[in-house]
């Protein structure tokens, strides 16, 4: 079975790709390593603050502090690895926290003062970090929103282009390029509809048949003449009338709700315009006929005789 690539297939493939790109963008944006590191740093700072607070209380109460001291040193080591060394704000505050911690370990009389000083430094660092996290997150949200809008616009453009291409392809399939009339394969469907209206509701319809006789010339001149012919025909039709290229040099126009007398009027107008456009070197035949229920083949045979 041969797989046929259609506009629908292309559209589905593109939309699937765009959706995957959106999800990939979502993943990479919100798994940003710097944002994750700041979140981890924030957690460790809260842990360190709690541990130092407990250390101060234990020291004032003369309770064992060795395990706490080891935990605090371990947390400080982890935090030093998470601190952005290029950001002087973090580095300066971290250094002050380290200094107060060292003083807290060596001083015994001013433990409360030093721990309070340490907490102020913690609050400053945590506040700075929180502001940075919020700013980073808001920037990611904004980027995501802009990206989503661009994707939406791109999808609309793709749909518009494919729809335009599809319309053009459809036109090429049913419209004759030279005359801008419907091709012959569209005739039967239209005729069948009018014939059904004729038999079911007694709605009359007629047809005009125009054929160029002894038409021999080069392709360029031929196309020019065909365009002039089709233009003359179209100029004298109503909005409800449908013209077709029935044969290479023959046109057929279906006239709904039209009896023989009205068809003759349209025929006369077409003939008058053709006579004004061409001299006697261009021979053509024009006939109008009302449908009487004889069937499509007999009807066309009458017209083309």
C-alpha positions as YAML, in Angstrom:
chain: A
units: angstrom
residues:
- id: 1
  name: UNK
  ca: [0.00, 0.00, 0.00]
- id: 2
  name: UNK
  ca: [1.46, 3.32, -1.06]
- id: 3
  name: UNK
  ca: [1.45, 6.04, 1.60]
- id: 4
  name: UNK
  ca: [0.22, 9.37, 0.31]
- id: 5
  name: UNK
  ca: [1.49, 12.54, 1.97]
- id: 6
  name: UNK
  ca: [-1.34, 15.07, 2.24]
- id: 7
  name: UNK
  ca: [-1.68, 18.52, 3.73]
- id: 8
  name: UNK
  ca: [-3.49, 16.91, 6.67]
- id: 9
  name: UNK
  ca: [-0.55, 14.57, 7.25]
- id: 10
  name: UNK
  ca: [1.91, 17.46, 7.12]
- id: 11
  name: UNK
  ca: [-0.23, 19.54, 9.50]
- id: 12
  name: UNK
  ca: [-0.52, 16.73, 12.05]
- id: 13
  name: UNK
  ca: [3.24, 16.10, 11.87]
- id: 14
  name: UNK
  ca: [4.03, 19.78, 12.36]
- id: 15
  name: UNK
  ca: [1.60, 20.19, 15.25]
- id: 16
  name: UNK
  ca: [3.00, 17.06, 16.94]
- id: 17
  name: UNK
  ca: [6.52, 18.42, 16.54]
- id: 18
  name: UNK
  ca: [5.50, 21.81, 17.94]
- id: 19
  name: UNK
  ca: [3.83, 20.18, 20.96]
- id: 20
  name: UNK
  ca: [6.99, 18.16, 21.63]
- id: 21
  name: UNK
  ca: [9.08, 21.32, 21.34]
- id: 22
  name: UNK
  ca: [6.79, 23.10, 23.83]
- id: 23
  name: UNK
  ca: [7.11, 20.28, 26.37]
- id: 24
  name: UNK
  ca: [10.86, 20.08, 25.83]
- id: 25
  name: UNK
  ca: [11.13, 23.83, 26.32]
- id: 26
  name: UNK
  ca: [9.01, 23.54, 29.48]
- id: 27
  name: UNK
  ca: [11.28, 20.82, 30.85]
- id: 28
  name: UNK
  ca: [14.55, 22.60, 30.11]
- id: 29
  name: UNK
  ca: [13.33, 25.93, 31.41]
- id: 30
  name: UNK
  ca: [12.06, 24.65, 34.73]
- id: 31
  name: UNK
  ca: [14.89, 22.21, 35.25]
- id: 32
  name: UNK
  ca: [17.34, 25.10, 35.06]
- id: 33
  name: UNK
  ca: [20.37, 24.06, 37.13]
- id: 34
  name: UNK
  ca: [21.04, 27.52, 38.57]
- id: 35
  name: UNK
  ca: [17.46, 27.76, 39.85]
- id: 36
  name: UNK
  ca: [17.69, 24.28, 41.38]
- id: 37
  name: UNK
  ca: [20.98, 25.19, 43.05]
- id: 38
  name: UNK
  ca: [19.44, 28.34, 44.55]
- id: 39
  name: UNK
  ca: [16.51, 26.30, 45.89]
- id: 40
  name: UNK
  ca: [18.88, 23.77, 47.42]
- id: 41
  name: UNK
  ca: [20.98, 26.60, 48.89]
- id: 42
  name: UNK
  ca: [17.85, 28.11, 50.42]
- id: 43
  name: UNK
  ca: [17.00, 24.78, 52.07]
- id: 44
  name: UNK
  ca: [20.52, 24.34, 53.43]
- id: 45
  name: UNK
  ca: [20.54, 27.88, 54.84]
- id: 46
  name: UNK
  ca: [17.34, 27.20, 56.78]
- id: 47
  name: UNK
  ca: [18.91, 23.99, 58.10]
- id: 48
  name: UNK
  ca: [22.12, 25.84, 59.07]
- id: 49
  name: UNK
  ca: [20.16, 28.61, 60.81]
- id: 50
  name: UNK
  ca: [18.24, 26.02, 62.82]
- id: 51
  name: UNK
  ca: [21.42, 24.14, 63.71]
- id: 52
  name: UNK
  ca: [23.25, 27.31, 64.88]
- id: 53
  name: UNK
  ca: [20.22, 28.37, 66.90]
- id: 54
  name: UNK
  ca: [20.22, 24.98, 68.61]
- id: 55
  name: UNK
  ca: [24.00, 25.19, 69.08]
- id: 56
  name: UNK
  ca: [23.66, 28.54, 70.91]
- id: 57
  name: UNK
  ca: [20.95, 27.19, 73.18]
- id: 58
  name: UNK
  ca: [22.96, 24.04, 73.97]
- id: 59
  name: UNK
  ca: [26.11, 26.03, 74.65]
- id: 60
  name: UNK
  ca: [24.31, 28.40, 77.04]
- id: 61
  name: UNK
  ca: [22.78, 25.35, 78.78]
- id: 62
  name: UNK
  ca: [26.15, 23.57, 78.88]
- id: 63
  name: UNK
  ca: [24.81, 20.62, 76.89]
- id: 64
  name: UNK
  ca: [26.97, 18.50, 74.55]
- id: 65
  name: UNK
  ca: [27.60, 20.37, 71.31]
- id: 66
  name: UNK
  ca: [30.13, 18.19, 69.47]
- id: 67
  name: UNK
  ca: [27.62, 16.56, 67.11]
- id: 68
  name: UNK
  ca: [25.96, 19.89, 66.37]
- id: 69
  name: UNK
  ca: [29.32, 21.49, 65.62]
- id: 70
  name: UNK
  ca: [30.14, 18.70, 63.21]
- id: 71
  name: UNK
  ca: [26.77, 19.07, 61.46]
- id: 72
  name: UNK
  ca: [27.19, 22.84, 61.17]
- id: 73
  name: UNK
  ca: [30.69, 22.51, 59.68]
- id: 74
  name: UNK
  ca: [29.34, 19.98, 57.19]
- id: 75
  name: UNK
  ca: [26.47, 22.32, 56.19]
- id: 76
  name: UNK
  ca: [28.87, 25.25, 55.80]
- id: 77
  name: UNK
  ca: [31.03, 23.16, 53.49]
- id: 78
  name: UNK
  ca: [28.02, 22.21, 51.34]
- id: 79
  name: UNK
  ca: [26.79, 25.83, 51.25]
- id: 80
  name: UNK
  ca: [30.24, 27.09, 50.20]
- id: 81
  name: UNK
  ca: [29.96, 24.84, 47.15]
- id: 82
  name: UNK
  ca: [26.49, 26.15, 46.30]
- id: 83
  name: UNK
  ca: [27.35, 29.84, 46.73]
- id: 84
  name: UNK
  ca: [27.91, 31.66, 43.44]
- id: 85
  name: UNK
  ca: [31.51, 32.87, 43.79]
- id: 86
  name: UNK
  ca: [30.92, 35.46, 41.07]
- id: 87
  name: UNK
  ca: [28.11, 37.11, 43.07]
- id: 88
  name: UNK
  ca: [29.76, 39.34, 45.68]
- id: 89
  name: UNK
  ca: [26.48, 39.76, 47.58]
- id: 90
  name: UNK
  ca: [26.28, 36.08, 48.45]
- id: 91
  name: UNK
  ca: [30.00, 35.78, 49.04]
- id: 92
  name: UNK
  ca: [30.17, 38.71, 51.46]
- id: 93
  name: UNK
  ca: [27.16, 37.58, 53.50]
- id: 94
  name: UNK
  ca: [28.43, 34.00, 53.58]
- id: 95
  name: UNK
  ca: [31.82, 35.16, 54.82]
- id: 96
  name: UNK
  ca: [30.14, 37.14, 57.59]
- id: 97
  name: UNK
  ca: [28.12, 34.06, 58.61]
- id: 98
  name: UNK
  ca: [31.34, 31.99, 58.67]
- id: 99
  name: UNK
  ca: [33.04, 34.61, 60.82]
- id: 100
  name: UNK
  ca: [30.17, 34.77, 63.31]
- id: 101
  name: UNK
  ca: [30.16, 30.99, 63.47]
- id: 102
  name: UNK
  ca: [33.87, 30.94, 64.26]
- id: 103
  name: UNK
  ca: [33.32, 33.57, 66.97]
- id: 104
  name: UNK
  ca: [30.40, 31.59, 68.34]
- id: 105
  name: UNK
  ca: [32.62, 28.53, 68.73]
- id: 106
  name: UNK
  ca: [35.36, 30.42, 70.60]
- id: 107
  name: UNK
  ca: [33.34, 32.90, 72.66]
- id: 108
  name: UNK
  ca: [31.41, 31.77, 75.71]
- id: 109
  name: UNK
  ca: [30.29, 35.00, 77.38]
- id: 110
  name: UNK
  ca: [28.69, 36.61, 74.34]
- id: 111
  name: UNK
  ca: [27.03, 33.54, 72.82]
- id: 112
  name: UNK
  ca: [23.57, 35.14, 72.72]
- id: 113
  name: UNK
  ca: [24.82, 38.34, 71.04]
- id: 114
  name: UNK
  ca: [26.87, 36.47, 68.47]
- id: 115
  name: UNK
  ca: [24.00, 34.06, 67.63]
- id: 116
  name: UNK
  ca: [21.62, 37.02, 67.18]
- id: 117
  name: UNK
  ca: [24.16, 38.63, 64.88]
- id: 118
  name: UNK
  ca: [24.41, 35.37, 62.95]
- id: 119
  name: UNK
  ca: [20.62, 35.20, 62.55]
- id: 120
  name: UNK
  ca: [20.53, 38.71, 61.08]
- id: 121
  name: UNK
  ca: [23.11, 37.66, 58.49]
- id: 122
  name: UNK
  ca: [21.06, 34.55, 57.74]
- id: 123
  name: UNK
  ca: [17.92, 36.60, 57.27]
- id: 124
  name: UNK
  ca: [19.77, 38.95, 54.89]
- id: 125
  name: UNK
  ca: [21.14, 36.08, 52.81]
- id: 126
  name: UNK
  ca: [17.87, 34.15, 52.75]
- id: 127
  name: UNK
  ca: [15.95, 37.30, 51.74]
- id: 128
  name: UNK
  ca: [18.46, 38.05, 48.96]
- id: 129
  name: UNK
  ca: [18.27, 34.47, 47.77]
- id: 130
  name: UNK
  ca: [14.47, 34.43, 47.82]
- id: 131
  name: UNK
  ca: [14.33, 37.61, 45.73]
- id: 132
  name: UNK
  ca: [16.72, 36.07, 43.21]
- id: 133
  name: UNK
  ca: [14.68, 32.86, 43.02]
- id: 134
  name: UNK
  ca: [11.45, 34.83, 42.50]
- id: 135
  name: UNK
  ca: [13.08, 36.99, 39.80]
- id: 136
  name: UNK
  ca: [14.49, 33.91, 38.05]
- id: 137
  name: UNK
  ca: [11.17, 32.08, 38.21]
- id: 138
  name: UNK
  ca: [9.24, 35.12, 36.90]
- id: 139
  name: UNK
  ca: [11.72, 35.44, 34.06]
- id: 140
  name: UNK
  ca: [11.17, 31.77, 33.18]
- id: 141
  name: UNK
  ca: [7.39, 32.23, 33.25]
- id: 142
  name: UNK
  ca: [7.69, 35.27, 30.98]
- id: 143
  name: UNK
  ca: [9.98, 33.40, 28.59]
- id: 144
  name: UNK
  ca: [7.57, 30.46, 28.55]
- id: 145
  name: UNK
  ca: [4.63, 32.77, 27.82]
- id: 146
  name: UNK
  ca: [6.45, 34.50, 24.95]
- id: 147
  name: UNK
  ca: [7.51, 31.13, 23.55]
- id: 148
  name: UNK
  ca: [3.91, 29.83, 23.76]
- id: 149
  name: UNK
  ca: [2.61, 32.94, 21.94]
- id: 150
  name: UNK
  ca: [5.22, 32.50, 19.20]
- id: 151
  name: UNK
  ca: [4.30, 28.83, 18.86]
- id: 152
  name: UNK
  ca: [0.61, 29.76, 18.64]
- id: 153
  name: UNK
  ca: [1.32, 32.36, 15.93]
- id: 154
  name: UNK
  ca: [3.49, 29.85, 14.06]
- id: 155
  name: UNK
  ca: [0.71, 27.25, 14.17]
- id: 156
  name: UNK
  ca: [-1.78, 29.80, 12.81]
- id: 157
  name: UNK
  ca: [0.62, 30.68, 9.98]
- id: 158
  name: UNK
  ca: [1.13, 26.99, 9.15]
- id: 159
  name: UNK
  ca: [-2.62, 26.35, 9.15]
- id: 160
  name: UNK
  ca: [-3.21, 29.40, 6.93]
- id: 161
  name: UNK
  ca: [-0.47, 28.40, 4.46]
- id: 162
  name: UNK
  ca: [-1.67, 24.78, 4.29]
- id: 163
  name: UNK
  ca: [-5.26, 25.89, 3.87]
- id: 164
  name: UNK
  ca: [-4.21, 28.25, 1.09]
- id: 165
  name: UNK
  ca: [-2.17, 25.50, -0.56]
- id: 166
  name: UNK
  ca: [-5.07, 23.08, -0.22]
- id: 167
  name: UNK
  ca: [-7.46, 25.60, -1.79]
- id: 168
  name: UNK
  ca: [-5.05, 26.21, -4.67]
- id: 169
  name: UNK
  ca: [-4.64, 22.46, -5.20]
- id: 170
  name: UNK
  ca: [-8.41, 22.03, -5.22]
- id: 171
  name: UNK
  ca: [-8.80, 24.87, -7.72]
- id: 172
  name: UNK
  ca: [-6.17, 23.34, -9.98]
- id: 173
  name: UNK
  ca: [-8.03, 20.03, -9.84]
- id: 174
  name: UNK
  ca: [-11.46, 21.39, -10.86]
- id: 175
  name: UNK
  ca: [-10.78, 24.72, -12.60]
- id: 176
  name: UNK
  ca: [-9.41, 25.04, -16.13]
- id: 177
  name: UNK
  ca: [-6.32, 27.26, -16.04]
- id: 178
  name: UNK
  ca: [-6.87, 28.98, -19.37]
- id: 179
  name: UNK
  ca: [-10.57, 29.81, -19.19]
- id: 180
  name: UNK
  ca: [-11.19, 29.72, -15.42]
- id: 181
  name: UNK
  ca: [-14.23, 27.54, -16.15]
- id: 182
  name: UNK
  ca: [-14.98, 24.28, -14.34]
- id: 183
  name: UNK
  ca: [-13.45, 21.18, -15.88]
- id: 184
  name: UNK
  ca: [-15.62, 18.56, -17.56]
- id: 185
  name: UNK
  ca: [-15.45, 16.11, -14.61]
- id: 186
  name: UNK
  ca: [-17.49, 18.61, -12.55]
- id: 187
  name: UNK
  ca: [-20.27, 18.72, -15.13]
- id: 188
  name: UNK
  ca: [-21.98, 15.42, -14.32]
- id: 189
  name: UNK
  ca: [-22.40, 16.24, -10.62]
- id: 190
  name: UNK
  ca: [-23.99, 19.61, -11.40]
- id: 191
  name: UNK
  ca: [-26.15, 18.13, -14.15]
- id: 192
  name: UNK
  ca: [-27.39, 15.32, -11.88]
- id: 193
  name: UNK
  ca: [-28.41, 17.85, -9.26]
- id: 194
  name: UNK
  ca: [-30.39, 19.95, -11.75]
- id: 195
  name: UNK
  ca: [-31.94, 16.80, -13.24]
- id: 196
  name: UNK
  ca: [-33.08, 15.67, -9.78]
- id: 197
  name: UNK
  ca: [-34.68, 19.09, -9.21]
- id: 198
  name: UNK
  ca: [-36.34, 18.77, -12.63]
- id: 199
  name: UNK
  ca: [-37.95, 15.39, -11.93]
- id: 200
  name: UNK
  ca: [-38.75, 15.90, -8.25]
- id: 201
  name: UNK
  ca: [-39.95, 19.52, -8.24]
- id: 202
  name: UNK
  ca: [-40.45, 20.24, -11.97]
- id: 203
  name: UNK
  ca: [-37.72, 22.90, -11.82]
- id: 204
  name: UNK
  ca: [-36.65, 23.74, -15.40]
- id: 205
  name: UNK
  ca: [-33.10, 24.21, -16.59]
- id: 206
  name: UNK
  ca: [-31.38, 24.78, -19.88]
- id: 207
  name: UNK
  ca: [-27.88, 24.74, -21.35]
- id: 208
  name: UNK
  ca: [-25.87, 26.84, -23.78]
- id: 209
  name: UNK
  ca: [-23.30, 25.09, -25.95]
- id: 210
  name: UNK
  ca: [-20.52, 27.11, -27.62]
- id: 211
  name: UNK
  ca: [-17.97, 25.45, -29.92]
- id: 212
  name: UNK
  ca: [-15.09, 26.84, -31.95]
- id: 213
  name: UNK
  ca: [-15.05, 25.37, -35.45]
- id: 214
  name: UNK
  ca: [-11.92, 24.64, -37.58]
- id: 215
  name: UNK
  ca: [-9.79, 25.93, -34.76]
- id: 216
  name: UNK
  ca: [-6.14, 25.43, -35.77]
- id: 217
  name: UNK
  ca: [-3.42, 27.75, -34.50]
- id: 218
  name: UNK
  ca: [-0.36, 27.73, -32.26]
- id: 219
  name: UNK
  ca: [-0.78, 27.24, -28.50]
- id: 220
  name: UNK
  ca: [-0.15, 30.88, -27.56]
- id: 221
  name: UNK
  ca: [-2.73, 32.26, -30.00]
- id: 222
  name: UNK
  ca: [-5.13, 29.46, -29.11]
- id: 223
  name: UNK
  ca: [-5.00, 30.32, -25.40]
- id: 224
  name: UNK
  ca: [-5.58, 34.00, -26.13]
- id: 225
  name: UNK
  ca: [-8.65, 33.19, -28.22]
- id: 226
  name: UNK
  ca: [-9.98, 30.74, -25.61]
- id: 227
  name: UNK
  ca: [-9.59, 33.39, -22.90]
- id: 228
  name: UNK
  ca: [-11.49, 35.93, -25.01]
- id: 229
  name: UNK
  ca: [-14.20, 33.35, -25.69]
- id: 230
  name: UNK
  ca: [-14.57, 32.39, -22.04]
- id: 231
  name: UNK
  ca: [-14.62, 36.05, -21.02]
- id: 232
  name: UNK
  ca: [-17.40, 36.82, -23.51]
- id: 233
  name: UNK
  ca: [-19.43, 33.89, -22.19]
- id: 234
  name: UNK
  ca: [-18.93, 34.76, -18.54]
- id: 235
  name: UNK
  ca: [-19.82, 38.43, -19.11]
- id: 236
  name: UNK
  ca: [-23.34, 37.41, -20.10]
- id: 237
  name: UNK
  ca: [-24.08, 34.85, -17.42]
- id: 238
  name: UNK
  ca: [-26.00, 35.20, -14.17]
- id: 239
  name: UNK
  ca: [-24.55, 34.35, -10.77]
- id: 240
  name: UNK
  ca: [-26.48, 31.06, -10.75]
- id: 241
  name: UNK
  ca: [-25.16, 29.89, -14.13]
- id: 242
  name: UNK
  ca: [-22.22, 27.46, -14.25]
- id: 243
  name: UNK
  ca: [-19.80, 27.32, -17.22]
- id: 244
  name: UNK
  ca: [-17.71, 24.24, -18.07]
- id: 245
  name: UNK
  ca: [-14.94, 23.38, -20.52]
- id: 246
  name: UNK
  ca: [-16.70, 20.39, -22.05]
- id: 247
  name: UNK
  ca: [-14.25, 19.61, -24.83]
- id: 248
  name: UNK
  ca: [-10.96, 21.12, -25.95]
- id: 249
  name: UNK
  ca: [-12.69, 23.82, -28.02]
- id: 250
  name: UNK
  ca: [-16.22, 23.58, -26.62]
- id: 251
  name: UNK
  ca: [-17.93, 25.20, -23.66]
- id: 252
  name: UNK
  ca: [-21.15, 24.22, -21.97]
- id: 253
  name: UNK
  ca: [-23.12, 26.41, -19.57]
- id: 254
  name: UNK
  ca: [-25.85, 25.05, -17.28]
- id: 255
  name: UNK
  ca: [-28.66, 27.53, -16.65]
- id: 256
  name: UNK
  ca: [-30.84, 26.61, -13.63]
- id: 257
  name: UNK
  ca: [-34.45, 27.83, -13.38]
- id: 258
  name: UNK
  ca: [-34.31, 28.68, -17.08]
- id: 259
  name: UNK
  ca: [-36.76, 27.79, -19.86]
- id: 260
  name: UNK
  ca: [-36.06, 27.97, -23.58]
- id: 261
  name: UNK
  ca: [-37.13, 31.59, -24.02]
- id: 262
  name: UNK
  ca: [-34.78, 32.89, -21.31]
- id: 263
  name: UNK
  ca: [-31.99, 30.63, -22.56]
- id: 264
  name: UNK
  ca: [-32.37, 32.17, -26.00]
- id: 265
  name: UNK
  ca: [-31.92, 35.65, -24.50]
- id: 266
  name: UNK
  ca: [-28.65, 34.60, -22.85]
- id: 267
  name: UNK
  ca: [-27.59, 32.91, -26.08]
- id: 268
  name: UNK
  ca: [-28.25, 36.11, -28.02]
- id: 269
  name: UNK
  ca: [-26.18, 38.22, -25.65]
- id: 270
  name: UNK
  ca: [-23.25, 35.80, -25.81]
- id: 271
  name: UNK
  ca: [-23.41, 35.68, -29.62]
- id: 272
  name: UNK
  ca: [-23.51, 39.47, -29.92]
- id: 273
  name: UNK
  ca: [-20.39, 39.86, -27.79]
- id: 274
  name: UNK
  ca: [-18.56, 37.10, -29.67]
- id: 275
  name: UNK
  ca: [-19.44, 38.75, -32.99]
- id: 276
  name: UNK
  ca: [-18.00, 42.03, -31.73]
- id: 277
  name: UNK
  ca: [-14.73, 40.37, -30.67]
- id: 278
  name: UNK
  ca: [-13.95, 38.14, -33.65]
- id: 279
  name: UNK
  ca: [-14.00, 38.51, -37.40]
- id: 280
  name: UNK
  ca: [-15.15, 35.88, -39.88]
- id: 281
  name: UNK
  ca: [-11.85, 33.99, -39.68]
- id: 282
  name: UNK
  ca: [-12.96, 32.61, -36.30]
- id: 283
  name: UNK
  ca: [-15.87, 30.24, -36.82]
- id: 284
  name: UNK
  ca: [-18.03, 29.13, -33.91]
- id: 285
  name: UNK
  ca: [-21.40, 27.59, -33.22]
- id: 286
  name: UNK
  ca: [-23.77, 28.55, -30.37]
- id: 287
  name: UNK
  ca: [-26.93, 26.73, -29.36]
- id: 288
  name: UNK
  ca: [-29.32, 26.93, -26.38]
- id: 289
  name: UNK
  ca: [-31.63, 24.10, -25.39]
- id: 290
  name: UNK
  ca: [-34.08, 23.43, -22.56]
- id: 291
  name: UNK
  ca: [-33.89, 20.05, -20.84]
- id: 292
  name: UNK
  ca: [-36.96, 17.86, -21.40]
- id: 293
  name: UNK
  ca: [-36.03, 14.78, -19.40]
- id: 294
  name: UNK
  ca: [-34.24, 12.97, -22.21]
- id: 295
  name: UNK
  ca: [-31.17, 12.08, -20.11]
- id: 296
  name: UNK
  ca: [-27.72, 13.55, -20.10]
- id: 297
  name: UNK
  ca: [-26.30, 11.73, -23.16]
- id: 298
  name: UNK
  ca: [-29.25, 12.50, -25.43]
- id: 299
  name: UNK
  ca: [-29.32, 16.09, -24.19]
- id: 300
  name: UNK
  ca: [-25.60, 16.62, -24.94]
- id: 301
  name: UNK
  ca: [-26.04, 14.95, -28.32]
- id: 302
  name: UNK
  ca: [-28.80, 17.41, -29.24]
- id: 303
  name: UNK
  ca: [-26.66, 20.35, -28.15]
- id: 304
  name: UNK
  ca: [-23.55, 19.28, -30.02]
- id: 305
  name: UNK
  ca: [-25.19, 18.38, -33.35]
...
